[in-house]
Amino acid sequence: MKDGPFGWLRRIATRLSRKGRNAMNVPHSGRVVVVDDMLTEAAPLLAVLSKHGVPAFYFTGTDQDQLPSKPLAGTRVVFLDIDLGFGGDDKSKISTVMAVLGRLIGPSNGPYLVLAWTKHPEDVEALQLALDKFRPAPVKLLDMEKTAYLTTRVSEDAGAPLYDFVPDALAKIENKLRAETEELGAAQVYFTWEDIAHAAAGGVTADLHSLAPAGPDWNRNASGILVRLAKATAGEQLPMNDPAAVTQNALRTLNSVYVDALESRIASDNRLKAVRGLDMTVPALSHEAVGRLNTRLILAEVVDTDPIQPGDLFRLQGNDFGIVLNDHIDAQRVRKFSAQPALDKVQFVVAEVSPPCDYAQAKWVRHRFLPGFLCPCAEGGHSIVDNTDRHYRWKSGVIEVDGMAAQLVFDLRNMTSRELRDIPWQRFLRVRRTPLADILARLASHVGRPGVISLDG
């Protein structure tokens, strides 16, 4: 079956979905950190992680110069020895450990676990109290008493303690990790998502690599593949003298392949099928949290160097396209929520909605634009946009823009075309592909509706 010149990209995703899965519950792509002042005591744990292909950072915790100069990004598991060999009372030991953790975990780290890898289980409770005050706090503290896996003996020459594994120590550590992490609920979903995303991207890279024969001409052949990928997106607009533009457009083409590979892995990964511990009571979210989540689903950030593309959202100085706000605002809700001041903060915007093929083939005469506005919500996140289903309107859920709860509204009747260079607009966000596709579908339905002519009785 013929599926176009880039059909092989889709087939890559199909092959990737057949690759094997690793059943180990410890994250493979998020950072795993082991802190233990005795390498001999950390060795069996590092051996188990290595066996399962889990890369780990090891720190003694005793050498400040060895610790990272800034916190590691995206750490997901910290195996933490409570006694780092500095002596002192229990309070001093906990204080030392928390200082080390502060060097490893930054405020934007995301969810992570702490596993107490210790010979002092009596100190775990004190560690929990300290972690409760730490920011960001771990989602859970688990106890992995290392004495269950090690036996101690004394060397004949120096009297220093040496450690041997107990029988089947590696298997016991492995089973303990699986038992402790299999009911993490939401945290396990996040960790597995990162693993799947990493594996999907790696699989796409490996398959692309296989298309360029190894040898002295590998870079030339591989570069040729990237150029062709870039042309699939940029077409005649691709500046062949700009490696950055080629790279960016090639990766945009790969995004669709990556998403297909990702979705295949999500459907077949056994770890997701065995998730336990999710709390299904679904507590209510604050309107701030709902707004931030919707923003991530609907809008994306842009940078000044990004080329203009479909979905780009521009901020206008005023109501340049003559949108009639009264057609979209619910006056009763304005009165109910005392939201009249919100109307003074309406921000008019316009979205670029030209077909992607126009960009690829550079065949447009003008850019197509869809005017709209950001309508602030009333106090408490209440919408004041008319909730009636109008064929000429597209509206989002509540989002957050510049710290303001608002809704994005487009009036399909005001679609127009302009030359971009003639209009001093400020681009500040981009509508993501899925909501943009929904907007275009609604726009096509509005433009193409035939209407019905009839006489009233």
BATI-40034 format. One record per residue (C-alpha): residue number from 1; residue in three letters; x, y, z. Coordinates in nm, 2 decimals, decimal comma. Layout:
BEGIN
pakol  vexgu  xx  yy  zz
NUM  ala  X  Y  Z .
...
# end
This chain:
BEGIN
pakol  vexgu  xx  yy  zz
1  met  0,00  0,00  0,00 .
2  lys  0,13  0,34  -0,09 .
3  asp  0,12  0,59  0,19 .
4  gly  0,31  0,89  0,06 .
5  pro  0,68  0,97  0,05 .
6  phe  0,70  0,98  0,43 .
7  gly  0,49  0,68  0,50 .
8  trp  0,79  0,51  0,65 .
9  leu  0,76  0,75  0,94 .
10  arg  0,43  0,61  1,04 .
11  arg  0,57  0,25  1,01 .
12  ile  0,84  0,34  1,25 .
13  ala  0,58  0,41  1,52 .
14  thr  0,42  0,07  1,45 .
15  arg  0,75  -0,11  1,49 .
16  leu  0,82  0,08  1,81 .
17  ser  0,50  -0,04  1,97 .
18  arg  0,63  -0,40  1,94 .
19  lys  0,94  -0,34  2,14 .
20  gly  0,97  -0,51  2,48 .
21  arg  0,87  -0,36  2,81 .
22  asn  1,07  -0,35  3,14 .
23  ala  0,86  -0,44  3,44 .
24  met  1,09  -0,27  3,70 .
25  asn  0,89  -0,01  3,88 .
26  val  1,18  0,23  3,96 .
27  pro  1,19  0,51  3,69 .
28  his  1,44  0,45  3,41 .
29  ser  1,44  0,80  3,27 .
30  gly  1,39  1,02  3,57 .
31  arg  1,70  1,07  3,79 .
32  val  1,77  0,81  4,06 .
33  val  2,01  0,92  4,33 .
34  val  2,18  0,71  4,60 .
35  val  2,33  0,88  4,90 .
36  asp  2,54  0,67  5,13 .
37  asp  2,87  0,75  5,29 .
38  met  2,99  0,39  5,26 .
39  leu  3,02  0,27  4,90 .
40  thr  3,04  -0,09  5,02 .
41  glu  2,69  -0,05  5,17 .
42  ala  2,55  0,12  4,85 .
43  ala  2,70  -0,14  4,62 .
44  pro  2,42  -0,40  4,63 .
45  leu  2,16  -0,14  4,56 .
46  leu  2,36  0,01  4,27 .
47  ala  2,40  -0,35  4,14 .
48  val  2,03  -0,41  4,13 .
49  leu  1,96  -0,07  3,96 .
50  ser  2,23  -0,15  3,70 .
51  lys  2,09  -0,49  3,64 .
52  his  1,76  -0,33  3,53 .
53  gly  1,92  -0,06  3,33 .
54  val  1,84  0,22  3,57 .
55  pro  2,10  0,49  3,56 .
56  ala  2,18  0,62  3,91 .
57  phe  2,39  0,91  4,06 .
58  tyr  2,59  0,81  4,36 .
59  phe  2,70  1,07  4,63 .
60  thr  2,87  1,00  4,96 .
61  gly  2,70  1,30  5,12 .
62  thr  3,02  1,37  5,31 .
63  asp  3,20  1,57  5,05 .
64  gln  3,03  1,90  4,98 .
65  asp  3,24  1,96  4,66 .
66  gln  3,11  1,63  4,52 .
67  leu  2,75  1,75  4,54 .
68  pro  2,60  1,93  4,23 .
69  ser  2,65  2,30  4,22 .
70  lys  2,27  2,34  4,15 .
71  pro  1,99  2,09  4,22 .
72  leu  1,94  1,81  3,97 .
73  ala  1,64  1,85  3,75 .
74  gly  1,37  1,58  3,75 .
75  thr  1,49  1,35  4,03 .
76  arg  1,23  1,09  4,09 .
77  val  1,39  0,85  4,35 .
78  val  1,64  0,92  4,63 .
79  phe  1,78  0,63  4,83 .
80  leu  1,89  0,81  5,14 .
81  asp  2,12  0,69  5,42 .
82  ile  2,02  0,86  5,74 .
83  asp  2,36  0,84  5,91 .
84  leu  2,62  0,99  5,69 .
85  gly  2,91  0,92  5,94 .
86  phe  2,94  1,27  6,10 .
87  gly  2,83  1,15  6,44 .
88  gly  2,62  1,36  6,68 .
89  asp  2,27  1,31  6,81 .
90  asp  1,97  1,21  6,61 .
91  lys  1,88  1,58  6,55 .
92  ser  2,22  1,65  6,40 .
93  lys  2,20  1,34  6,17 .
94  ile  1,87  1,45  6,04 .
95  ser  1,98  1,80  5,99 .
96  thr  2,29  1,68  5,79 .
97  val  2,08  1,46  5,57 .
98  met  1,83  1,73  5,50 .
99  ala  2,11  1,97  5,40 .
100  val  2,23  1,72  5,15 .
101  leu  1,88  1,67  5,01 .
102  gly  1,85  2,04  4,97 .
103  arg  2,15  2,03  4,74 .
104  leu  1,99  1,76  4,53 .
105  ile  1,62  1,86  4,50 .
106  gly  1,52  2,20  4,37 .
107  pro  1,18  2,38  4,40 .
108  ser  1,07  2,28  4,05 .
109  asn  1,19  1,92  4,07 .
110  gly  0,84  1,76  4,04 .
111  pro  0,72  1,44  4,22 .
112  tyr  0,98  1,22  4,39 .
113  leu  1,02  0,94  4,64 .
114  val  1,26  0,91  4,93 .
115  leu  1,36  0,56  5,03 .
116  ala  1,53  0,54  5,37 .
117  trp  1,83  0,31  5,29 .
118  thr  1,95  0,29  5,65 .
119  lys  2,07  0,07  5,93 .
120  his  1,88  0,29  6,18 .
121  pro  1,51  0,23  6,14 .
122  glu  1,45  0,41  6,46 .
123  asp  1,54  0,74  6,28 .
124  val  1,28  0,70  6,00 .
125  glu  1,01  0,87  6,20 .
126  ala  1,23  1,17  6,26 .
127  leu  1,32  1,18  5,89 .
128  gln  0,95  1,18  5,80 .
129  leu  0,89  1,48  6,03 .
130  ala  1,17  1,67  5,86 .
131  leu  1,05  1,58  5,51 .
132  asp  0,70  1,71  5,59 .
133  lys  0,85  2,05  5,63 .
134  phe  1,09  2,03  5,33 .
135  arg  0,99  2,20  5,01 .
136  pro  0,92  2,03  4,78 .
137  ala  0,82  1,74  5,00 .
138  pro  0,84  1,39  4,86 .
139  val  0,52  1,22  4,77 .
140  lys  0,61  0,93  5,00 .
141  leu  0,88  0,80  5,23 .
142  leu  0,95  0,43  5,21 .
143  asp  1,17  0,23  5,45 .
144  met  1,43  0,00  5,31 .
145  glu  1,64  -0,12  5,60 .
146  lys  1,98  -0,21  5,46 .
147  thr  2,06  -0,46  5,73 .
148  ala  1,81  -0,70  5,58 .
149  tyr  2,04  -0,73  5,28 .
150  leu  2,39  -0,71  5,43 .
151  thr  2,60  -0,90  5,68 .
152  thr  2,89  -0,74  5,86 .
153  arg  3,24  -0,88  5,92 .
154  val  3,56  -0,72  6,05 .
155  ser  3,88  -0,73  5,85 .
156  glu  4,18  -0,89  6,02 .
157  asp  4,43  -0,61  5,95 .
158  ala  4,25  -0,28  6,01 .
159  gly  3,94  -0,37  6,21 .
160  ala  3,73  -0,17  5,97 .
161  pro  3,38  -0,32  5,89 .
162  leu  3,34  -0,50  5,57 .
163  tyr  3,01  -0,61  5,42 .
164  asp  2,89  -0,92  5,25 .
165  phe  2,56  -0,98  5,08 .
166  val  2,31  -1,21  5,25 .
167  pro  2,20  -1,50  5,03 .
168  asp  1,99  -1,38  4,73 .
169  ala  2,04  -1,02  4,84 .
170  leu  1,99  -0,88  4,49 .
171  ala  1,67  -1,07  4,44 .
172  lys  1,55  -0,95  4,78 .
173  ile  1,63  -0,59  4,71 .
174  glu  1,45  -0,62  4,38 .
175  asn  1,14  -0,77  4,53 .
176  lys  1,14  -0,51  4,81 .
177  leu  1,16  -0,23  4,55 .
178  arg  0,87  -0,38  4,35 .
179  ala  0,66  -0,43  4,66 .
180  glu  0,72  -0,07  4,79 .
181  thr  0,65  0,10  4,46 .
182  glu  0,37  -0,09  4,31 .
183  glu  0,09  0,10  4,49 .
184  leu  0,22  0,46  4,44 .
185  gly  -0,09  0,56  4,24 .
186  ala  -0,06  0,89  4,07 .
187  ala  0,32  0,91  4,13 .
188  gln  0,36  0,57  3,95 .
189  val  0,16  0,70  3,65 .
190  tyr  0,39  1,01  3,63 .
191  phe  0,71  0,80  3,66 .
192  thr  0,59  0,55  3,40 .
193  trp  0,48  0,83  3,16 .
194  glu  0,83  0,97  3,17 .
195  asp  0,98  0,63  3,10 .
196  ile  0,75  0,57  2,81 .
197  ala  0,82  0,92  2,66 .
198  his  1,19  0,86  2,69 .
199  ala  1,16  0,51  2,53 .
200  ala  0,94  0,64  2,25 .
201  ala  1,19  0,92  2,16 .
202  gly  1,48  0,68  2,18 .
203  gly  1,31  0,43  1,95 .
204  val  1,23  0,70  1,69 .
205  thr  1,60  0,81  1,70 .
206  ala  1,72  0,45  1,66 .
207  asp  1,50  0,38  1,37 .
208  leu  1,61  0,70  1,19 .
209  his  1,97  0,60  1,26 .
210  ser  1,91  0,26  1,09 .
211  leu  1,81  0,44  0,77 .
212  ala  2,16  0,59  0,72 .
213  pro  2,43  0,33  0,65 .
214  ala  2,72  0,34  0,88 .
215  gly  3,05  0,45  0,74 .
216  pro  3,24  0,77  0,65 .
217  asp  2,93  0,91  0,47 .
218  trp  2,70  0,86  0,77 .
219  asn  2,67  1,22  0,86 .
220  arg  2,60  1,32  0,50 .
221  asn  2,33  1,05  0,47 .
222  ala  2,18  1,13  0,81 .
223  ser  2,18  1,50  0,74 .
224  gly  2,00  1,43  0,41 .
225  ile  1,72  1,25  0,60 .
226  leu  1,68  1,56  0,83 .
227  val  1,66  1,79  0,54 .
228  arg  1,39  1,58  0,38 .
229  leu  1,20  1,58  0,71 .
230  ala  1,23  1,95  0,73 .
231  lys  1,10  2,00  0,38 .
232  ala  0,79  1,79  0,47 .
233  thr  0,69  2,07  0,71 .
234  ala  0,84  2,38  0,56 .
235  gly  0,83  2,30  0,19 .
236  glu  0,95  2,57  -0,03 .
237  gln  1,00  2,81  0,26 .
238  leu  1,28  2,61  0,40 .
239  pro  1,60  2,82  0,41 .
240  met  1,87  2,57  0,31 .
241  asn  2,14  2,80  0,44 .
242  asp  2,00  2,80  0,79 .
243  pro  2,09  2,48  0,99 .
244  ala  1,88  2,60  1,28 .
245  ala  1,57  2,63  1,06 .
246  val  1,64  2,28  0,91 .
247  thr  1,67  2,13  1,25 .
248  gln  1,36  2,29  1,39 .
249  asn  1,14  2,19  1,10 .
250  ala  1,28  1,83  1,09 .
251  leu  1,19  1,79  1,46 .
252  arg  0,84  1,93  1,40 .
253  thr  0,79  1,66  1,14 .
254  leu  0,92  1,40  1,38 .
255  asn  0,68  1,51  1,65 .
256  ser  0,39  1,33  1,48 .
257  val  0,59  1,01  1,46 .
258  tyr  0,69  1,05  1,83 .
259  val  0,33  1,09  1,93 .
260  asp  0,22  0,78  1,74 .
261  ala  0,50  0,58  1,91 .
262  leu  0,41  0,72  2,24 .
263  glu  0,04  0,63  2,21 .
264  ser  0,13  0,28  2,10 .
265  arg  0,34  0,23  2,41 .
266  ile  0,08  0,38  2,64 .
267  ala  -0,17  0,13  2,51 .
268  ser  0,06  -0,17  2,56 .
269  asp  0,28  -0,09  2,87 .
270  asn  0,21  -0,35  3,14 .
271  arg  0,30  -0,11  3,42 .
272  leu  0,01  0,12  3,33 .
273  lys  -0,23  -0,18  3,32 .
274  ala  -0,12  -0,28  3,67 .
275  val  -0,13  0,07  3,84 .
276  arg  -0,27  0,05  4,19 .
277  gly  -0,33  0,31  4,46 .
278  leu  -0,51  0,57  4,25 .
279  asp  -0,76  0,76  4,46 .
280  met  -1,07  0,77  4,25 .
281  thr  -1,28  1,00  4,47 .
282  val  -1,17  1,29  4,25 .
283  pro  -1,16  1,59  4,48 .
284  ala  -1,26  1,93  4,35 .
285  leu  -0,98  2,14  4,20 .
286  ser  -0,95  2,51  4,27 .
287  his  -1,04  2,74  3,98 .
288  glu  -0,67  2,84  3,97 .
289  ala  -0,56  2,48  3,92 .
290  val  -0,83  2,43  3,66 .
291  gly  -0,72  2,74  3,48 .
292  arg  -0,35  2,64  3,48 .
293  leu  -0,43  2,29  3,35 .
294  asn  -0,66  2,42  3,08 .
295  thr  -0,39  2,66  2,97 .
296  arg  -0,14  2,38  2,92 .
297  leu  -0,40  2,18  2,72 .
298  ile  -0,50  2,48  2,49 .
299  leu  -0,20  2,72  2,47 .
300  ala  0,17  2,69  2,42 .
301  glu  0,45  2,94  2,47 .
302  val  0,64  3,09  2,18 .
303  val  0,98  3,25  2,15 .
304  asp  1,07  3,54  1,93 .
305  thr  1,28  3,33  1,70 .
306  asp  1,00  3,09  1,62 .
307  pro  0,87  3,13  1,26 .
308  ile  0,51  3,24  1,22 .
309  gln  0,28  2,94  1,20 .
310  pro  -0,08  2,83  1,22 .
311  gly  -0,22  2,88  1,57 .
312  asp  0,00  3,18  1,66 .
313  leu  -0,20  3,42  1,88 .
314  phe  -0,14  3,79  1,86 .
315  arg  -0,24  4,06  2,11 .
316  leu  -0,41  4,36  1,97 .
317  gln  -0,41  4,72  2,10 .
318  gly  -0,79  4,75  2,07 .
319  asn  -1,10  4,61  1,90 .
320  asp  -0,94  4,63  1,55 .
321  phe  -1,19  4,39  1,40 .
322  gly  -1,51  4,53  1,55 .
323  ile  -1,62  4,23  1,76 .
324  val  -1,95  4,30  1,92 .
325  leu  -1,89  4,19  2,28 .
326  asn  -2,27  4,19  2,37 .
327  asp  -2,31  3,90  2,13 .
328  his  -2,08  3,69  2,36 .
329  ile  -2,13  3,82  2,71 .
330  asp  -2,41  3,70  2,94 .
331  ala  -2,55  4,01  3,10 .
332  gln  -2,73  3,82  3,38 .
333  arg  -2,40  3,65  3,48 .
334  val  -2,23  3,99  3,48 .
335  arg  -2,49  4,12  3,73 .
336  lys  -2,49  3,80  3,93 .
337  phe  -2,12  3,80  3,99 .
338  ser  -2,07  4,18  4,00 .
339  ala  -1,84  4,13  3,70 .
340  gln  -1,87  4,47  3,53 .
341  pro  -1,51  4,56  3,61 .
342  ala  -1,39  4,25  3,43 .
343  leu  -1,53  4,38  3,11 .
344  asp  -1,28  4,67  3,13 .
345  lys  -1,00  4,42  3,11 .
346  val  -1,10  4,24  2,79 .
347  gln  -0,80  4,18  2,57 .
348  phe  -0,86  4,15  2,20 .
349  val  -0,65  3,89  2,01 .
350  val  -0,63  3,74  1,66 .
351  ala  -0,51  3,39  1,56 .
352  glu  -0,33  3,28  1,25 .
353  val  -0,54  3,01  1,09 .
354  ser  -0,39  2,97  0,74 .
355  pro  -0,37  2,60  0,63 .
356  pro  -0,03  2,44  0,70 .
357  cys  0,00  2,35  0,33 .
358  asp  0,00  2,72  0,24 .
359  tyr  0,32  2,75  0,45 .
360  ala  0,48  2,45  0,31 .
361  gln  0,42  2,55  -0,05 .
362  ala  0,45  2,93  0,00 .
363  lys  0,14  2,98  -0,21 .
364  trp  -0,07  3,22  0,00 .
365  val  -0,14  3,58  -0,10 .
366  arg  -0,24  3,68  0,25 .
367  his  -0,25  3,52  0,59 .
368  arg  -0,59  3,42  0,72 .
369  phe  -0,68  3,55  1,07 .
370  leu  -0,95  3,48  1,31 .
371  pro  -1,03  3,76  1,56 .
372  gly  -1,13  3,70  1,92 .
373  phe  -1,08  3,82  2,27 .
374  leu  -0,97  3,70  2,62 .
375  cys  -1,27  3,76  2,85 .
376  pro  -1,17  3,78  3,22 .
377  cys  -1,37  3,58  3,46 .
378  ala  -1,56  3,72  3,76 .
379  glu  -1,42  3,69  4,11 .
380  gly  -1,39  3,32  4,20 .
381  gly  -1,32  3,21  3,84 .
382  his  -1,69  3,24  3,73 .
383  ser  -1,74  3,26  3,35 .
384  ile  -1,94  3,56  3,22 .
385  val  -1,93  3,43  2,86 .
386  asp  -2,27  3,34  2,71 .
387  asn  -2,31  2,96  2,74 .
388  thr  -2,55  2,93  2,45 .
389  asp  -2,42  2,72  2,17 .
390  arg  -2,38  2,97  1,88 .
391  his  -2,27  2,85  1,54 .
392  tyr  -2,06  3,16  1,50 .
393  arg  -1,86  3,12  1,83 .
394  trp  -1,58  2,91  1,96 .
395  lys  -1,49  2,94  2,33 .
396  ser  -1,24  2,77  2,56 .
397  gly  -1,28  2,66  2,91 .
398  val  -1,14  2,88  3,19 .
399  ile  -0,76  2,94  3,13 .
400  glu  -0,50  3,15  3,30 .
401  val  -0,31  3,42  3,10 .
402  asp  -0,08  3,66  3,27 .
403  gly  -0,21  3,56  3,61 .
404  met  -0,57  3,63  3,50 .
405  ala  -0,85  3,38  3,48 .
406  ala  -1,02  3,42  3,14 .
407  gln  -1,18  3,24  2,85 .
408  leu  -1,06  3,26  2,49 .
409  val  -1,34  3,34  2,25 .
410  phe  -1,33  3,36  1,87 .
411  asp  -1,61  3,51  1,66 .
412  leu  -1,61  3,31  1,34 .
413  arg  -1,80  3,58  1,15 .
414  asn  -1,50  3,81  1,17 .
415  met  -1,25  3,59  0,99 .
416  thr  -1,04  3,80  0,76 .
417  ser  -0,71  3,81  0,57 .
418  arg  -0,42  4,05  0,61 .
419  glu  -0,06  4,09  0,52 .
420  leu  0,13  4,02  0,84 .
421  arg  0,41  4,27  0,78 .
422  asp  0,16  4,56  0,76 .
423  ile  0,01  4,50  1,11 .
424  pro  0,21  4,58  1,43 .
425  trp  0,07  4,29  1,63 .
426  gln  0,24  4,13  1,94 .
427  arg  0,26  3,75  1,92 .
428  phe  0,25  3,61  2,27 .
429  leu  0,11  3,26  2,27 .
430  arg  0,01  2,97  2,03 .
431  val  -0,30  2,77  2,02 .
432  arg  -0,20  2,40  2,03 .
433  arg  -0,27  2,17  1,74 .
434  thr  -0,57  1,98  1,88 .
435  pro  -0,78  2,29  1,98 .
436  leu  -0,67  2,46  1,66 .
437  ala  -0,80  2,17  1,46 .
438  asp  -1,13  2,20  1,65 .
439  ile  -1,14  2,58  1,58 .
440  leu  -1,08  2,51  1,21 .
441  ala  -1,35  2,24  1,20 .
442  arg  -1,60  2,48  1,36 .
443  leu  -1,49  2,76  1,12 .
444  ala  -1,53  2,53  0,81 .
445  ser  -1,88  2,43  0,93 .
446  his  -1,98  2,79  0,98 .
447  val  -1,85  2,90  0,64 .
448  gly  -2,00  2,60  0,46 .
449  arg  -2,34  2,57  0,61 .
450  pro  -2,61  2,60  0,34 .
451  gly  -2,89  2,73  0,56 .
452  val  -3,26  2,66  0,50 .
453  ile  -3,50  2,90  0,33 .
454  ser  -3,87  2,86  0,43 .
455  leu  -4,18  3,06  0,50 .
456  asp  -4,34  3,09  0,84 .
457  gly  -4,69  2,95  0,86 .
# end
